[in-house]
Amino acid sequence: MTSKKVVIIPTYNEKENIQKIIREVLKLKDNFHILVVDDGSPDGTGNIVKRLQKEFPESLYILEREEKSGLGSAYIAGFNWSLERGYEFIIEMDADFSHNPKDLPRLYAACKKGAGLAIGSRYCNGVSVVNWPIGRVVMSYYASTYVRKVLGMKVFDTTAGFKCYRREVLETIDFDNIKMRGYGFQIEMKYNAYKLGFKIEEVPIIFVDRTEGTSKMSSGIFGEAFWGVLKMRFRKIKPRQNR
């Protein structure tokens, strides 16, 4: 029996990329499903997805939200949707092709072989980033180093957003205690998985910066992560109750 796998793609103004990324994922032989979580994109991203649903009625889904509410909020909504529908492997992926769809089978394979969380890692095998300004590469690399030192996680790419979870990991993490909503959310979810005793495996990838659309990165996102990591260090991580 084929395991149920879903790729969650959060979107806000991704009309240039969304159709292409959906087609690339759905043509893979591993039978991935897609859930697009769209935060009321004014550019019509959601409408493009709904048109494509007529072509892929059994593998493409959309969760529409009224406004932009943050990356973490979008993923948690997607996690809950996926758990309710019985998916066994739940994957996070960006819409802008910075994450290569061809790497999806490798992340899935790592979890299928026993990892609770598989991370598409830019830094576990040197630095594998294309098209980023050198300043951004340095900032991202040392941000991961900072997180690793403060939290004690043996993870090279602590801020990575290309990840596959086994469902039991997401069933165990208490989403109500996830405090960060920007890119710090990615750090906090990894730290929860780590503290709750799940095996984490890094899968080397090549990260390519977007060529179409607009980046959502900002200095505020990094500020939230910097201070949030310090607070996280002293927070007790407990599993979700009433699973």
N, CA, C and O of each residue as an XYZ file, in Angstrom:
972
protein
N       0.848     -1.202      0.000
C       0.000      0.000      0.000
C       0.884      1.252      0.000
O       1.848      1.328      0.762
N       0.568      2.211     -0.831
C       1.358      3.439     -0.928
C       1.085      4.339      0.271
O      -0.070      4.571      0.627
N       2.158      4.849      0.900
C       2.003      5.766      2.025
C       1.418      7.083      1.551
O       1.727      7.555      0.457
N       0.572      7.670      2.378
C      -0.029      8.947      2.030
C       0.947     10.074      2.350
O       1.394     10.218      3.488
N       1.270     10.866      1.339
C       2.264     11.935      1.458
C       1.662     13.227      0.944
O       1.047     13.243     -0.123
N       1.828     14.303      1.683
C       1.311     15.591      1.232
C       2.409     16.647      1.354
O       3.153     16.682      2.334
N       2.491     17.498      0.347
C       3.425     18.620      0.323
C       2.628     19.889      0.594
O       1.743     20.252     -0.180
N       2.947     20.566      1.702
C       2.262     21.818      2.038
C       3.057     22.980      1.449
O       4.250     23.126      1.713
N       2.384     23.798      0.654
C       3.028     24.960      0.025
C       2.268     26.217      0.452
O       1.162     26.453     -0.034
N       2.838     27.030      1.353
C       2.182     28.282      1.730
C       2.423     29.337      0.651
O       3.521     29.428      0.103
N       1.405     30.126      0.350
C       1.557     31.115     -0.719
C       0.998     32.471     -0.314
O       0.014     32.582      0.417
N       1.672     33.495     -0.823
C       1.167     34.857     -0.809
C       1.778     35.546     -2.021
O       2.980     35.808     -2.058
N       0.947     35.835     -3.003
C       1.394     36.454     -4.254
C       2.477     35.625     -4.955
O       3.615     36.070     -5.108
N       2.104     34.425     -5.374
C       3.035     33.523     -6.062
C       2.497     33.106     -7.446
O       2.718     31.979     -7.889
N       1.795     34.021     -8.116
C       1.181     33.658     -9.395
C       2.220     33.275    -10.452
O       1.917     32.508    -11.365
N       3.451     33.808    -10.334
C       4.482     33.489    -11.327
C       4.977     32.049    -11.198
O       5.456     31.462    -12.168
N       4.859     31.491    -10.005
C       5.478     30.192     -9.723
C       4.510     29.042     -9.476
O       4.859     27.883     -9.701
N       3.296     29.349     -9.016
C       2.466     28.299     -8.431
C       2.087     27.204     -9.420
O       2.133     26.027     -9.064
N       1.718     27.547    -10.636
C       1.331     26.509    -11.591
C       2.508     25.600    -11.934
O       2.357     24.382    -12.038
N       3.675     26.206    -12.106
C       4.862     25.415    -12.467
C       5.270     24.472    -11.336
O       5.606     23.313    -11.581
N       5.240     24.971    -10.093
C       5.674     24.114     -8.981
C       4.690     22.971     -8.771
O       5.099     21.849     -8.473
N       3.404     23.243     -8.924
C       2.394     22.185     -8.775
C       2.617     21.096     -9.814
O       2.596     19.911     -9.482
N       2.826     21.477    -11.050
C       3.016     20.474    -12.112
C       4.296     19.669    -11.894
O       4.321     18.466    -12.156
N       5.346     20.315    -11.423
C       6.602     19.600    -11.183
C       6.456     18.566    -10.070
O       6.991     17.461    -10.170
N       5.739     18.922     -9.018
C       5.549     17.985     -7.901
C       4.655     16.824     -8.315
O       4.957     15.669     -8.013
N       3.567     17.122     -8.997
C       2.591     16.082     -9.311
C       3.041     15.131    -10.416
O       2.445     14.070    -10.600
N       4.071     15.497    -11.141
C       4.557     14.560    -12.163
C       5.574     13.562    -11.598
O       5.989     12.642    -12.303
N       5.978     13.735    -10.339
C       6.880     12.773     -9.706
C       6.169     11.434     -9.532
O       4.958     11.392     -9.317
N       6.911     10.363     -9.623
C       6.306      9.028     -9.585
C       5.890      8.597     -8.181
O       5.213      7.581     -8.025
N       6.288      9.359     -7.155
C       6.043      8.934     -5.772
C       4.637      9.223     -5.263
O       4.319      8.929     -4.110
N       3.791      9.800     -6.121
C       2.387     10.014     -5.760
C       2.218     10.960     -4.575
O       1.503     10.648     -3.623
N       2.876     12.115     -4.634
C       2.679     13.150     -3.628
C       1.364     13.878     -3.892
O       0.978     14.085     -5.042
N       0.687     14.263     -2.823
C      -0.427     15.197     -2.918
C       0.092     16.583     -2.549
O       1.173     16.712     -1.973
N      -0.672     17.614     -2.880
C      -0.289     18.987     -2.562
C      -1.437     19.681     -1.841
O      -2.595     19.573     -2.242
N      -1.096     20.397     -0.764
C      -2.012     21.326     -0.127
C      -1.409     22.720     -0.232
O      -0.346     22.980      0.332
N      -2.070     23.605     -0.940
C      -1.657     25.012     -1.000
C      -2.417     25.762      0.093
O      -3.646     25.721      0.148
N      -1.669     26.447      0.962
C      -2.291     27.293      1.986
C      -2.093     28.732      1.540
O      -1.001     29.288      1.660
N      -3.159     29.328      1.023
C      -3.042     30.673      0.454
C      -3.641     31.709      1.390
O      -4.788     31.589      1.820
N      -2.845     32.730      1.700
C      -3.268     33.775      2.633
C      -3.909     34.958      1.913
O      -3.470     36.099      2.060
N      -4.943     34.676      1.141
C      -5.699     35.735      0.482
C      -4.883     36.534     -0.520
O      -4.999     37.758     -0.577
N      -4.054     35.854     -1.313
C      -3.176     36.541     -2.268
C      -3.982     37.457     -3.203
O      -4.851     36.975     -3.929
N      -3.709     38.763     -3.196
C      -4.442     39.662     -4.091
C      -4.074     39.496     -5.564
O      -4.767     40.024     -6.434
N      -2.986     38.767     -5.857
C      -2.576     38.599     -7.264
C      -3.288     37.430     -7.952
O      -3.021     37.151     -9.120
N      -4.195     36.741     -7.237
C      -4.949     35.665     -7.861
C      -4.312     34.293     -7.790
O      -4.717     33.387     -8.518
N      -3.316     34.119     -6.919
C      -2.684     32.803     -6.766
C      -3.721     31.716     -6.476
O      -3.680     30.640     -7.072
N      -4.639     31.996     -5.569
C      -5.653     31.020     -5.197
C      -6.521     30.608     -6.372
O      -6.885     29.439     -6.497
N      -6.853     31.551     -7.226
C      -7.691     31.237     -8.388
C      -6.963     30.310     -9.364
O      -7.579     29.441     -9.982
N      -5.657     30.501     -9.495
C      -4.870     29.615    -10.361
C      -4.922     28.188     -9.821
O      -5.097     27.234    -10.579
N      -4.766     28.053     -8.500
C      -4.805     26.717     -7.882
C      -6.166     26.074     -8.095
O      -6.244     24.886     -8.408
N      -7.238     26.838     -7.930
C      -8.584     26.278     -8.071
C      -8.864     25.839     -9.506
O      -9.582     24.864     -9.729
N      -8.307     26.547    -10.465
C      -8.445     26.090    -11.858
C      -7.705     24.775    -12.066
O      -8.202     23.884    -12.754
N      -6.526     24.650    -11.478
C      -5.746     23.422    -11.617
C      -6.393     22.236    -10.913
O      -6.156     21.086    -11.281
N      -7.209     22.513     -9.901
C      -7.887     21.418     -9.204
C      -8.790     20.611    -10.139
O      -9.005     19.420     -9.915
N      -9.311     21.243    -11.168
C     -10.147     20.528    -12.137
C      -9.323     19.490    -12.903
O      -9.843     18.463    -13.338
N      -8.028     19.780    -13.059
C      -7.127     18.860    -13.750
C      -6.591     17.779    -12.807
O      -6.323     16.653    -13.225
N      -6.441     18.139    -11.530
C      -5.879     17.202    -10.537
C      -6.828     17.079     -9.340
O      -6.456     17.453     -8.227
N      -8.042     16.565     -9.544
C      -9.048     16.588     -8.479
C      -8.727     15.713     -7.276
O      -9.259     15.950     -6.191
N      -7.873     14.712     -7.437
C      -7.600     13.784     -6.345
C      -6.238     13.996     -5.693
O      -5.856     13.250     -4.792
N      -5.504     15.010     -6.146
C      -4.160     15.189     -5.586
C      -3.803     16.645     -5.263
O      -2.732     16.907     -4.716
N      -4.689     17.592     -5.594
C      -4.403     19.001     -5.341
C      -5.524     19.606     -4.511
O      -6.701     19.509     -4.857
N      -5.127     20.239     -3.396
C      -6.096     20.832     -2.481
C      -5.654     22.252     -2.130
O      -4.480     22.602     -2.241
N      -6.615     23.047     -1.711
C      -6.285     24.419     -1.309
C      -7.017     24.751     -0.017
O      -8.190     24.422      0.159
N      -6.295     25.412      0.879
C      -6.857     25.935      2.118
C      -6.718     27.451      2.027
O      -5.610     27.982      2.092
N      -7.835     28.138      1.879
C      -7.810     29.595      1.701
C      -8.052     30.303      3.024
O      -8.990     29.985      3.755
N      -7.188     31.268      3.317
C      -7.324     32.087      4.516
C      -7.533     33.530      4.087
O      -7.120     33.923      2.996
N      -8.168     34.314      4.935
C      -8.598     35.640      4.518
C      -7.476     36.656      4.431
O      -7.578     37.617      3.668
N      -6.403     36.466      5.197
C      -5.350     37.470      5.208
C      -4.003     36.836      5.519
O      -3.926     35.689      5.960
N      -2.940     37.602      5.281
C      -1.595     37.131      5.547
C      -1.371     37.072      7.052
O      -1.388     38.100      7.729
N      -1.161     35.864      7.574
C      -1.083     35.674      9.015
C       0.225     35.063      9.487
O       0.337     34.659     10.644
N       1.220     34.991      8.602
C       2.523     34.482      9.011
C       2.778     33.063      8.559
O       1.861     32.250      8.443
N       4.049     32.784      8.307
C       4.453     31.471      7.810
C       4.083     30.362      8.780
O       3.538     29.336      8.373
N       4.375     30.560     10.064
C       4.102     29.527     11.053
C       2.624     29.210     11.151
O       2.238     28.044     11.233
N       1.799     30.239     11.144
C       0.356     30.056     11.210
C      -0.151     29.265      9.999
O      -1.022     28.404     10.131
N       0.400     29.564      8.826
C       0.001     28.845      7.607
C       0.368     27.374      7.704
O      -0.434     26.507      7.357
N       1.581     27.089      8.175
C       1.995     25.692      8.273
C       1.198     24.938      9.330
O       0.833     23.783      9.111
N       0.923     25.557     10.458
C       0.149     24.867     11.489
C      -1.255     24.547     10.982
O      -1.785     23.471     11.258
N      -1.858     25.477     10.241
C      -3.157     25.192      9.628
C      -3.039     24.003      8.674
O      -3.913     23.137      8.639
N      -1.954     23.970      7.904
C      -1.723     22.866      6.982
C      -1.455     21.552      7.693
O      -1.921     20.499      7.256
N      -0.702     21.607      8.793
C      -0.434     20.394      9.576
C      -1.740     19.792     10.106
O      -1.975     18.589      9.990
N      -2.575     20.644     10.684
C      -3.836     20.154     11.239
C      -4.718     19.552     10.150
O      -5.320     18.497     10.349
N      -4.796     20.211      9.016
C      -5.569     19.693      7.869
C      -5.040     18.324      7.468
O      -5.827     17.409      7.224
N      -3.733     18.167      7.397
C      -3.110     16.927      6.938
C      -3.298     15.793      7.937
O      -3.573     14.658      7.549
N      -3.151     16.102      9.222
C      -3.332     15.080     10.251
C      -4.773     14.582     10.282
O      -5.024     13.389     10.450
N      -5.708     15.503     10.120
C      -7.120     15.121     10.125
C      -7.469     14.183      8.976
O      -8.420     13.408      9.066
N      -6.693     14.258      7.894
C      -6.981     13.444      6.712
C      -6.079     12.217      6.590
O      -6.067     11.546      5.559
N      -5.329     11.933      7.648
C      -4.615     10.672      7.716
C      -3.306     10.583      6.960
O      -2.836      9.478      6.688
N      -2.698     11.710      6.610
C      -1.415     11.650      5.910
C      -0.330     11.154      6.863
O      -0.295     11.534      8.034
N       0.549     10.306      6.350
C       1.615      9.716      7.159
C       2.914     10.510      7.076
O       3.702     10.509      8.022
N       3.141     11.185      5.959
C       4.353     11.976      5.754
C       3.919     13.356      5.273
O       3.183     13.479      4.294
N       4.384     14.397      5.971
C       3.916     15.763      5.736
C       5.132     16.642      5.488
O       6.031     16.732      6.324
N       5.148     17.290      4.324
C       6.344     17.991      3.847
C       6.089     19.491      3.724
O       5.024     19.914      3.273
N       7.065     20.280      4.124
C       7.041     21.730      3.928
C       7.878     22.089      2.705
O       8.970     21.556      2.507
N       7.354     22.995      1.892
C       8.095     23.373      0.684
C       7.681     24.773      0.236
O       6.503     25.124      0.316
N       8.632     25.573     -0.233
C       8.329     26.895     -0.779
C       7.832     26.791     -2.220
O       8.104     25.817     -2.921
N       7.105     27.812     -2.636
C       6.527     27.819     -3.985
C       7.479     28.334     -5.048
O       7.183     28.226     -6.238
N       8.626     28.897     -4.647
C       9.431     29.698     -5.572
C      10.586     28.957     -6.245
O      11.442     29.586     -6.867
N      10.618     27.635     -6.129
C      11.660     26.780     -6.721
C      13.019     26.907     -6.039
O      14.011     26.391     -6.554
N      13.086     27.586     -4.889
C      14.325     27.530     -4.102
C      14.516     26.118     -3.569
O      15.641     25.686     -3.319
N      13.413     25.407     -3.399
C      13.431     23.988     -3.046
C      13.107     23.188     -4.308
O      12.044     23.365     -4.904
N      14.010     22.325     -4.704
C      13.854     21.566     -5.941
C      12.888     20.400     -5.738
O      13.140     19.545     -4.889
N      11.789     20.344     -6.492
C      10.852     19.221     -6.344
C      11.519     17.850     -6.494
O      11.041     16.868     -5.927
N      12.611     17.777     -7.247
C      13.285     16.498     -7.445
C      13.920     15.962     -6.158
O      14.288     14.789     -6.085
N      14.048     16.835     -5.133
C      14.582     16.390     -3.846
C      13.507     15.809     -2.937
O      13.835     15.229     -1.902
N      12.248     15.947     -3.289
C      11.169     15.443     -2.445
C      11.295     13.945     -2.159
O      11.141     13.538     -1.007
N      11.568     13.114     -3.164
C      11.692     11.678     -2.878
C      12.808     11.355     -1.887
O      12.701     10.379     -1.144
N      13.869     12.148     -1.861
C      14.976     11.894     -0.944
C      14.574     12.218      0.498
O      14.942     11.494      1.423
N      13.819     13.304      0.689
C      13.336     13.633      2.030
C      12.357     12.565      2.512
O      12.432     12.112      3.655
N      11.452     12.173      1.644
C      10.486     11.125      1.991
C      11.198      9.823      2.337
O      10.835      9.154      3.305
N      12.199      9.465      1.559
C      12.927      8.215      1.795
C      13.613      8.233      3.154
O      13.646      7.209      3.838
N      14.163      9.379      3.560
C      14.839      9.475      4.861
C      13.860      9.218      5.999
O      14.200      8.538      6.968
N      12.651      9.755      5.890
C      11.647      9.517      6.939
C      11.111      8.092      6.875
O      10.857      7.471      7.907
N      10.943      7.585      5.680
C      10.436      6.215      5.552
C      11.414      5.211      6.164
O      11.004      4.163      6.664
N      12.706      5.536      6.123
C      13.731      4.644      6.686
C      13.914      4.825      8.192
O      14.690      4.096      8.810
N      13.207      5.793      8.790
C      13.279      5.883     10.243
C      13.445      7.256     10.855
O      13.259      7.406     12.063
N      13.790      8.275     10.065
C      13.900      9.620     10.632
C      12.509     10.146     10.979
O      11.550      9.920     10.241
N      12.407     10.847     12.106
C      11.148     11.508     12.421
C      11.007     12.801     11.652
O       9.907     13.213     11.284
N      12.155     13.442     11.414
C      12.205     14.703     10.676
C      13.397     14.663      9.730
O      14.527     14.441     10.165
N      13.156     14.874      8.449
C      14.228     14.976      7.457
C      14.301     16.417      6.979
O      13.288     17.011      6.610
N      15.511     16.977      6.987
C      15.723     18.383      6.643
C      16.505     18.478      5.345
O      17.576     17.886      5.213
N      15.970     19.224      4.387
C      16.730     19.550      3.181
C      17.756     20.607      3.550
O      17.416     21.780      3.701
N      19.016     20.193      3.696
C      20.028     21.028      4.345
C      20.974     21.695      3.355
O      21.525     21.045      2.466
N      21.153     23.006      3.525
C      22.092     23.783      2.712
C      23.508     23.730      3.256
O      24.454     24.067      2.544
N      23.674     23.306      4.527
C      24.946     23.490      5.205
C      25.556     22.223      5.787
O      26.589     22.302      6.452
N      24.956     21.059      5.563
C      25.531     19.843      6.149
C      26.661     19.286      5.300
O      27.355     18.359      5.717
N      26.849     19.846      4.109
C      27.907     19.382      3.211
C      28.572     20.605      2.580
O      28.554     20.777      1.361
N      29.160     21.453      3.431
C      29.668     22.730      2.949
C      28.525     23.725      2.860
O      27.559     23.628      3.616
N      28.625     24.679      1.946
C      27.569     25.663      1.705
C      27.042     25.445      0.301
O      27.782     25.579     -0.674
N      25.750     25.105      0.192
C      25.159     24.786     -1.121
C      24.026     25.748     -1.409
O      22.853     25.385     -1.331
N      24.387     26.989     -1.746
C      23.414     28.036     -2.034
C      23.800     28.712     -3.346
O      24.967     29.038     -3.562
N      22.814     28.921     -4.222
C      23.052     29.531     -5.530
C      22.235     30.819     -5.647
O      21.066     30.854     -5.264
N      22.852     31.873     -6.176
C      22.192     33.145     -6.505
C      21.920     34.058     -5.312
O      21.276     35.094     -5.477
N      22.391     33.705     -4.116
C      22.259     34.619     -2.989
C      23.446     35.575     -2.952
O      24.569     35.165     -3.248
N      23.223     36.854     -2.592
C      24.350     37.750     -2.335
C      25.195     37.183     -1.197
O      24.663     36.540     -0.292
N      26.500     37.415     -1.234
C      27.394     36.825     -0.243
C      27.006     37.239      1.173
O      27.163     36.457      2.110
N      26.505     38.454      1.335
C      26.104     38.907      2.666
C      24.969     38.081      3.242
O      24.939     37.785      4.437
N      24.039     37.715      2.377
C      22.911     36.907      2.851
C      23.352     35.483      3.170
O      22.854     34.872      4.116
N      24.287     34.957      2.381
C      24.820     33.621      2.664
C      25.494     33.610      4.035
O      25.252     32.720      4.850
N      26.340     34.608      4.276
C      27.065     34.692      5.546
C      26.084     34.829      6.712
O      26.236     34.168      7.739
N      25.074     35.695      6.545
C      24.099     35.908      7.614
C      23.324     34.622      7.918
O      23.128     34.273      9.083
N      22.885     33.922      6.871
C      22.127     32.688      7.057
C      22.979     31.599      7.698
O      22.530     30.900      8.607
N      24.213     31.462      7.217
C      25.098     30.417      7.742
C      25.401     30.636      9.223
O      25.349     29.704     10.025
N      25.716     31.882      9.570
C      26.067     32.141     10.968
C      24.834     32.199     11.867
O      24.938     31.987     13.075
N      23.663     32.484     11.285
C      22.426     32.374     12.062
C      22.214     30.925     12.481
O      21.837     30.656     13.622
N      22.454     29.995     11.567
C      22.326     28.578     11.903
C      23.357     28.159     12.944
O      23.060     27.377     13.848
N      24.576     28.687     12.808
C      25.622     28.380     13.785
C      25.229     28.892     15.170
O      25.404     28.193     16.168
N      24.704     30.100     15.226
C      24.245     30.697     16.491
C      23.169     29.825     17.144
O      23.237     29.525     18.336
N      22.187     29.428     16.351
C      21.092     28.595     16.881
C      21.633     27.264     17.397
O      21.237     26.799     18.466
N      22.528     26.663     16.642
C      23.090     25.364     17.028
C      23.834     25.470     18.367
O      23.738     24.580     19.212
N      24.567     26.558     18.542
C      25.331     26.733     19.778
C      24.420     27.019     20.974
O      24.614     26.467     22.057
N      23.429     27.881     20.770
C      22.560     28.266     21.877
C      21.667     27.109     22.320
O      21.479     26.882     23.515
N      21.117     26.378     21.343
C      20.148     25.334     21.664
C      20.763     23.944     21.802
O      20.112     23.023     22.293
N      22.006     23.791     21.374
C      22.656     22.501     21.517
C      22.181     21.443     20.532
O      22.431     20.255     20.736
N      21.501     21.854     19.472
C      21.037     20.901     18.466
C      22.164     20.543     17.519
O      22.902     21.424     17.077
N      22.309     19.279     17.203
C      23.319     18.860     16.238
C      22.713     18.908     14.830
O      22.619     17.890     14.145
N      22.308     20.101     14.420
C      21.701     20.333     13.112
C      22.446     21.485     12.458
O      22.574     22.555     13.052
N      22.936     21.281     11.251
C      23.707     22.323     10.574
C      22.817     23.420     10.000
O      23.161     24.600     10.077
N      21.675     23.043      9.426
C      20.787     24.039      8.814
C      19.549     24.197      9.679
O      18.497     23.624      9.395
N      19.692     24.987     10.742
C      18.612     25.110     11.726
C      17.445     25.952     11.225
O      16.346     25.868     11.773
N      17.669     26.769     10.187
C      16.602     27.642      9.690
C      15.943     27.109      8.424
O      15.093     27.783      7.842
N      16.322     25.910      7.991
C      15.804     25.348      6.737
C      14.282     25.236      6.760
O      13.678     24.946      7.792
N      13.677     25.474      5.594
C      12.231     25.379      5.474
C      11.766     24.263      4.561
O      10.583     24.191      4.227
N      12.681     23.384      4.148
C      12.355     22.249      3.267
C      12.481     20.996      4.126
O      13.590     20.524      4.376
N      11.341     20.451      4.582
C      11.392     19.420      5.613
C      10.278     18.408      5.418
O       9.210     18.729      4.897
N      10.543     17.174      5.846
C       9.530     16.117      5.856
C       9.381     15.589      7.282
O      10.370     15.252      7.933
N       8.150     15.520      7.757
C       7.841     14.982      9.076
C       7.095     13.652      8.953
O       6.269     13.481      8.057
N       7.384     12.732      9.837
C       6.469     11.618     10.071
C       5.307     12.157     10.894
O       5.493     13.063     11.707
N       4.118     11.612     10.694
C       2.946     12.190     11.352
C       3.050     12.152     12.871
O       2.526     13.041     13.542
N       3.725     11.126     13.435
C       3.795     11.039     14.889
C       4.572     12.207     15.504
O       4.348     12.552     16.664
N       5.468     12.808     14.748
C       6.181     13.982     15.250
C       5.205     15.145     15.414
O       5.186     15.806     16.453
N       4.405     15.388     14.393
C       3.451     16.497     14.456
C       2.319     16.206     15.434
O       1.736     17.133     15.997
N       2.006     14.942     15.642
C       1.007     14.593     16.648
C       1.525     14.840     18.057
O       0.741     15.055     18.981
N       2.836     14.810     18.223
C       3.440     14.958     19.551
C       3.735     16.408     19.903
O       3.625     16.794     21.067
N       4.112     17.224     18.908
C       4.427     18.634     19.171
C       3.152     19.399     19.522
O       2.137     19.281     18.837
N       3.219     20.179     20.589
C       2.079     21.002     21.010
C       2.118     22.327     20.241
O       2.897     23.219     20.577
N       1.292     22.448     19.228
C       1.301     23.656     18.391
C       0.948     24.911     19.192
O       1.370     26.013     18.840
N       0.175     24.744     20.267
C      -0.205     25.913     21.075
C       1.007     26.547     21.757
O       0.964     27.717     22.136
N       2.087     25.778     21.915
C       3.287     26.301     22.561
C       4.356     26.753     21.562
O       5.465     27.106     21.962
N       4.031     26.744     20.274
C       4.948     27.280     19.263
C       4.727     28.785     19.195
O       3.668     29.240     18.763
N       5.711     29.548     19.615
C       5.530     30.990     19.811
C       5.862     31.831     18.579
O       5.246     32.874     18.358
N       6.834     31.384     17.770
C       7.285     32.210     16.648
C       6.456     31.946     15.405
O       6.018     30.819     15.170
N       6.243     32.970     14.621
C       5.375     32.853     13.457
C       6.073     33.165     12.134
O       5.544     32.858     11.066
N       7.254     33.771     12.202
C       8.021     34.021     10.984
C       8.951     32.855     10.723
O       8.595     31.706     10.984
N      10.153     33.139     10.205
C      11.087     32.057      9.910
C      11.659     31.418     11.177
O      12.228     30.328     11.126
N      11.504     32.103     12.314
C      11.874     31.490     13.583
C      11.038     30.256     13.872
O      11.452     29.384     14.636
N       9.865     30.183     13.263
C       9.013     28.999     13.397
C       9.755     27.734     12.982
O       9.586     26.679     13.593
N      10.583     27.844     11.935
C      11.313     26.670     11.453
C      12.305     26.185     12.518
O      12.479     24.980     12.701
N      12.939     27.104     13.204
C      13.865     26.747     14.281
C      13.105     26.080     15.423
O      13.523     25.043     15.939
N      11.998     26.681     15.807
C      11.240     26.200     16.963
C      10.679     24.798     16.731
O      10.668     23.977     17.647
N      10.215     24.521     15.518
C       9.693     23.182     15.223
C      10.811     22.140     15.286
O      10.603     21.044     15.807
N      11.980     22.467     14.768
C      13.110     21.526     14.849
C      13.497     21.281     16.303
O      13.758     20.145     16.700
N      13.533     22.345     17.089
C      13.939     22.222     18.480
C      12.942     21.354     19.256
O      13.344     20.548     20.096
N      11.668     21.514     18.983
C      10.661     20.682     19.626
C      10.854     19.218     19.259
O      10.813     18.347     20.127
N      11.066     18.945     17.970
C      11.291     17.561     17.546
C      12.527     16.980     18.236
O      12.527     15.827     18.668
N      13.579     17.796     18.331
C      14.828     17.367     18.964
C      14.618     17.077     20.455
O      15.042     16.030     20.944
N      13.973     17.984     21.171
C      13.793     17.822     22.616
C      12.824     16.687     22.955
O      12.903     16.095     24.031
N      11.916     16.393     22.031
C      10.966     15.311     22.265
C      11.520     13.956     21.847
O      10.818     12.947     21.913
N      12.784     13.933     21.415
C      13.491     12.675     21.209
C      13.380     12.047     19.841
O      13.718     10.873     19.683
N      12.920     12.781     18.846
C      12.792     12.204     17.510
C      14.122     12.283     16.750
O      14.899     13.221     16.932
N      14.363     11.308     15.917
C      15.573     11.283     15.092
C      15.461     12.326     13.984
O      14.467     12.383     13.260
N      16.504     13.151     13.871
C      16.553     14.182     12.828
C      17.686     13.847     11.868
O      18.810     13.581     12.293
N      17.390     13.860     10.588
C      18.403     13.567      9.567
C      18.464     14.715      8.561
O      17.432     15.191      8.088
N      19.675     15.154      8.239
C      19.852     16.194      7.222
C      20.188     15.565      5.881
O      21.079     14.722      5.778
N      19.456     15.990      4.851
C      19.653     15.510      3.482
C      20.237     16.667      2.686
O      19.572     17.694      2.548
N      21.459     16.548      2.154
C      22.061     17.682      1.442
C      21.292     18.058      0.181
O      20.946     17.198     -0.628
N      21.030     19.347      0.025
C      20.369     19.865     -1.169
C      21.155     21.062     -1.694
O      22.039     21.576     -1.008
N      20.839     21.500     -2.895
C      21.332     22.772     -3.433
C      20.160     23.740     -3.426
O      19.151     23.508     -4.091
N      20.294     24.820     -2.677
C      19.248     25.830     -2.553
C      19.490     26.910     -3.600
O      20.575     27.489     -3.661
N      18.480     27.180     -4.424
C      18.592     28.187     -5.476
C      17.597     29.308     -5.190
O      16.397     29.056     -5.078
N      18.082     30.536     -5.072
C      17.200     31.654     -4.767
C      16.177     31.850     -5.881
O      16.430     31.539     -7.044
N      15.021     32.373     -5.495
C      13.939     32.567     -6.466
C      14.379     33.439     -7.631
O      15.190     34.351     -7.471
N      13.823     33.142     -8.822
C      14.073     33.959    -10.003
C      12.841     34.757    -10.393
O      12.936     35.714    -11.161
N      11.666     34.363     -9.861
C      10.427     35.085    -10.150
C       9.676     35.328     -8.853
O       9.793     34.556     -7.901
N       8.893     36.421     -8.822
C       8.178     36.767     -7.600
C       9.068     37.538     -6.651
O      10.213     37.851     -6.977
N       8.539     37.847     -5.468
C       9.223     38.705     -4.497
C       9.504     37.954     -3.207
O       8.634     37.260     -2.681
N      10.721     38.096     -2.701
C      11.094     37.448     -1.445
C      10.284     38.021     -0.291
O       9.956     39.207     -0.280
N       9.961     37.163      0.689
C       9.209     37.593      1.880
C      10.144     37.835      3.061
O       9.671     38.133      4.158
N      11.451     37.715      2.869
C      12.422     37.869      3.956
C      12.515     39.338      4.373
O      12.399     40.240      3.544
N      12.728     39.563      5.687
C      12.883     40.919      6.201
C      13.763     40.888      7.441
O      14.003     39.825      8.014
N      14.251     42.073      7.859
C      15.084     42.144      9.052
C      14.285     41.783     10.298
O      14.840     41.244     11.256
N      12.971     42.078     10.294
C      12.128     41.736     11.427
C      12.057     40.246     11.662
O      11.983     39.792     12.804
N      12.080     39.480     10.576
C      12.055     38.027     10.672
C      13.289     37.533     11.408
O      13.194     36.659     12.270
N      14.462     38.096     11.067
C      15.696     37.688     11.737
C      15.705     38.132     13.191
O      16.215     37.420     14.056
N      15.141     39.311     13.467
C      15.072     39.792     14.843
C      14.236     38.885     15.722
O      14.613     38.577     16.853
N      13.084     38.455     15.188
C      12.232     37.535     15.946
C      12.987     36.242     16.263
O      12.916     35.728     17.379
N      13.700     35.732     15.279
C      14.421     34.473     15.476
C      15.540     34.633     16.505
O      15.728     33.762     17.355
N      16.287     35.743     16.434
C      17.419     35.951     17.351
C      16.956     35.927     18.804
O      17.491     35.172     19.617
N      15.964     36.751     19.130
C      15.512     36.832     20.524
C      14.688     35.608     20.905
O      14.729     35.163     22.052
N      13.948     35.067     19.956
C      13.135     33.891     20.239
C      13.971     32.686     20.616
O      13.564     31.883     21.455
N      15.141     32.552     19.999
C      16.026     31.423     20.315
C      16.517     31.512     21.748
O      16.593     30.494     22.436
N      16.849     32.694     22.208
C      17.299     32.864     23.592
C      16.202     32.463     24.585
O      16.468     31.806     25.591
N      14.968     32.873     24.282
C      13.851     32.506     25.156
C      13.584     31.006     25.109
O      13.260     30.383     26.120
N      13.725     30.445     23.919
C      13.457     29.017     23.735
C      14.399     28.158     24.561
O      14.014     27.097     25.054
N      15.626     28.616     24.711
C      16.652     27.861     25.424
C      16.218     27.512     26.836
O      16.630     26.489     27.382
N      15.380     28.367     27.432
C      14.989     28.172     28.833
C      13.538     27.721     28.979
O      12.998     27.700     30.085
N      12.911     27.361     27.865
C      11.521     26.916     27.916
C      11.468     25.396     27.990
O      12.213     24.708     27.293
N      10.596     24.881     28.826
C      10.423     23.428     28.933
C       9.528     22.958     27.793
O       8.437     23.492     27.587
N       9.997     21.957     27.055
C       9.241     21.413     25.930
C       8.478     20.176     26.383
O       9.075     19.191     26.817
N       7.164     20.235     26.279
C       6.333     19.092     26.678
C       5.525     18.596     25.482
O       5.165     19.380     24.604
N       5.242     17.299     25.448
C       4.410     16.770     24.355
C       2.977     17.246     24.459
O       2.509     17.639     25.527
N       2.295     17.203     23.342
C       0.892     17.560     23.314
C       0.081     16.606     24.185
O       0.339     15.403     24.202
N      -0.883     17.135     24.897
C      -1.763     16.308     25.727
C      -3.015     15.917     24.931
O      -3.361     16.573     23.949
N      -3.675     14.864     25.354
C      -4.927     14.414     24.734
C      -4.774     14.158     23.246
O      -5.571     14.618     22.429
N      -3.713     13.401     22.912
C      -3.458     13.076     21.503
C      -4.553     12.153     20.972
O      -4.520     11.763     19.805
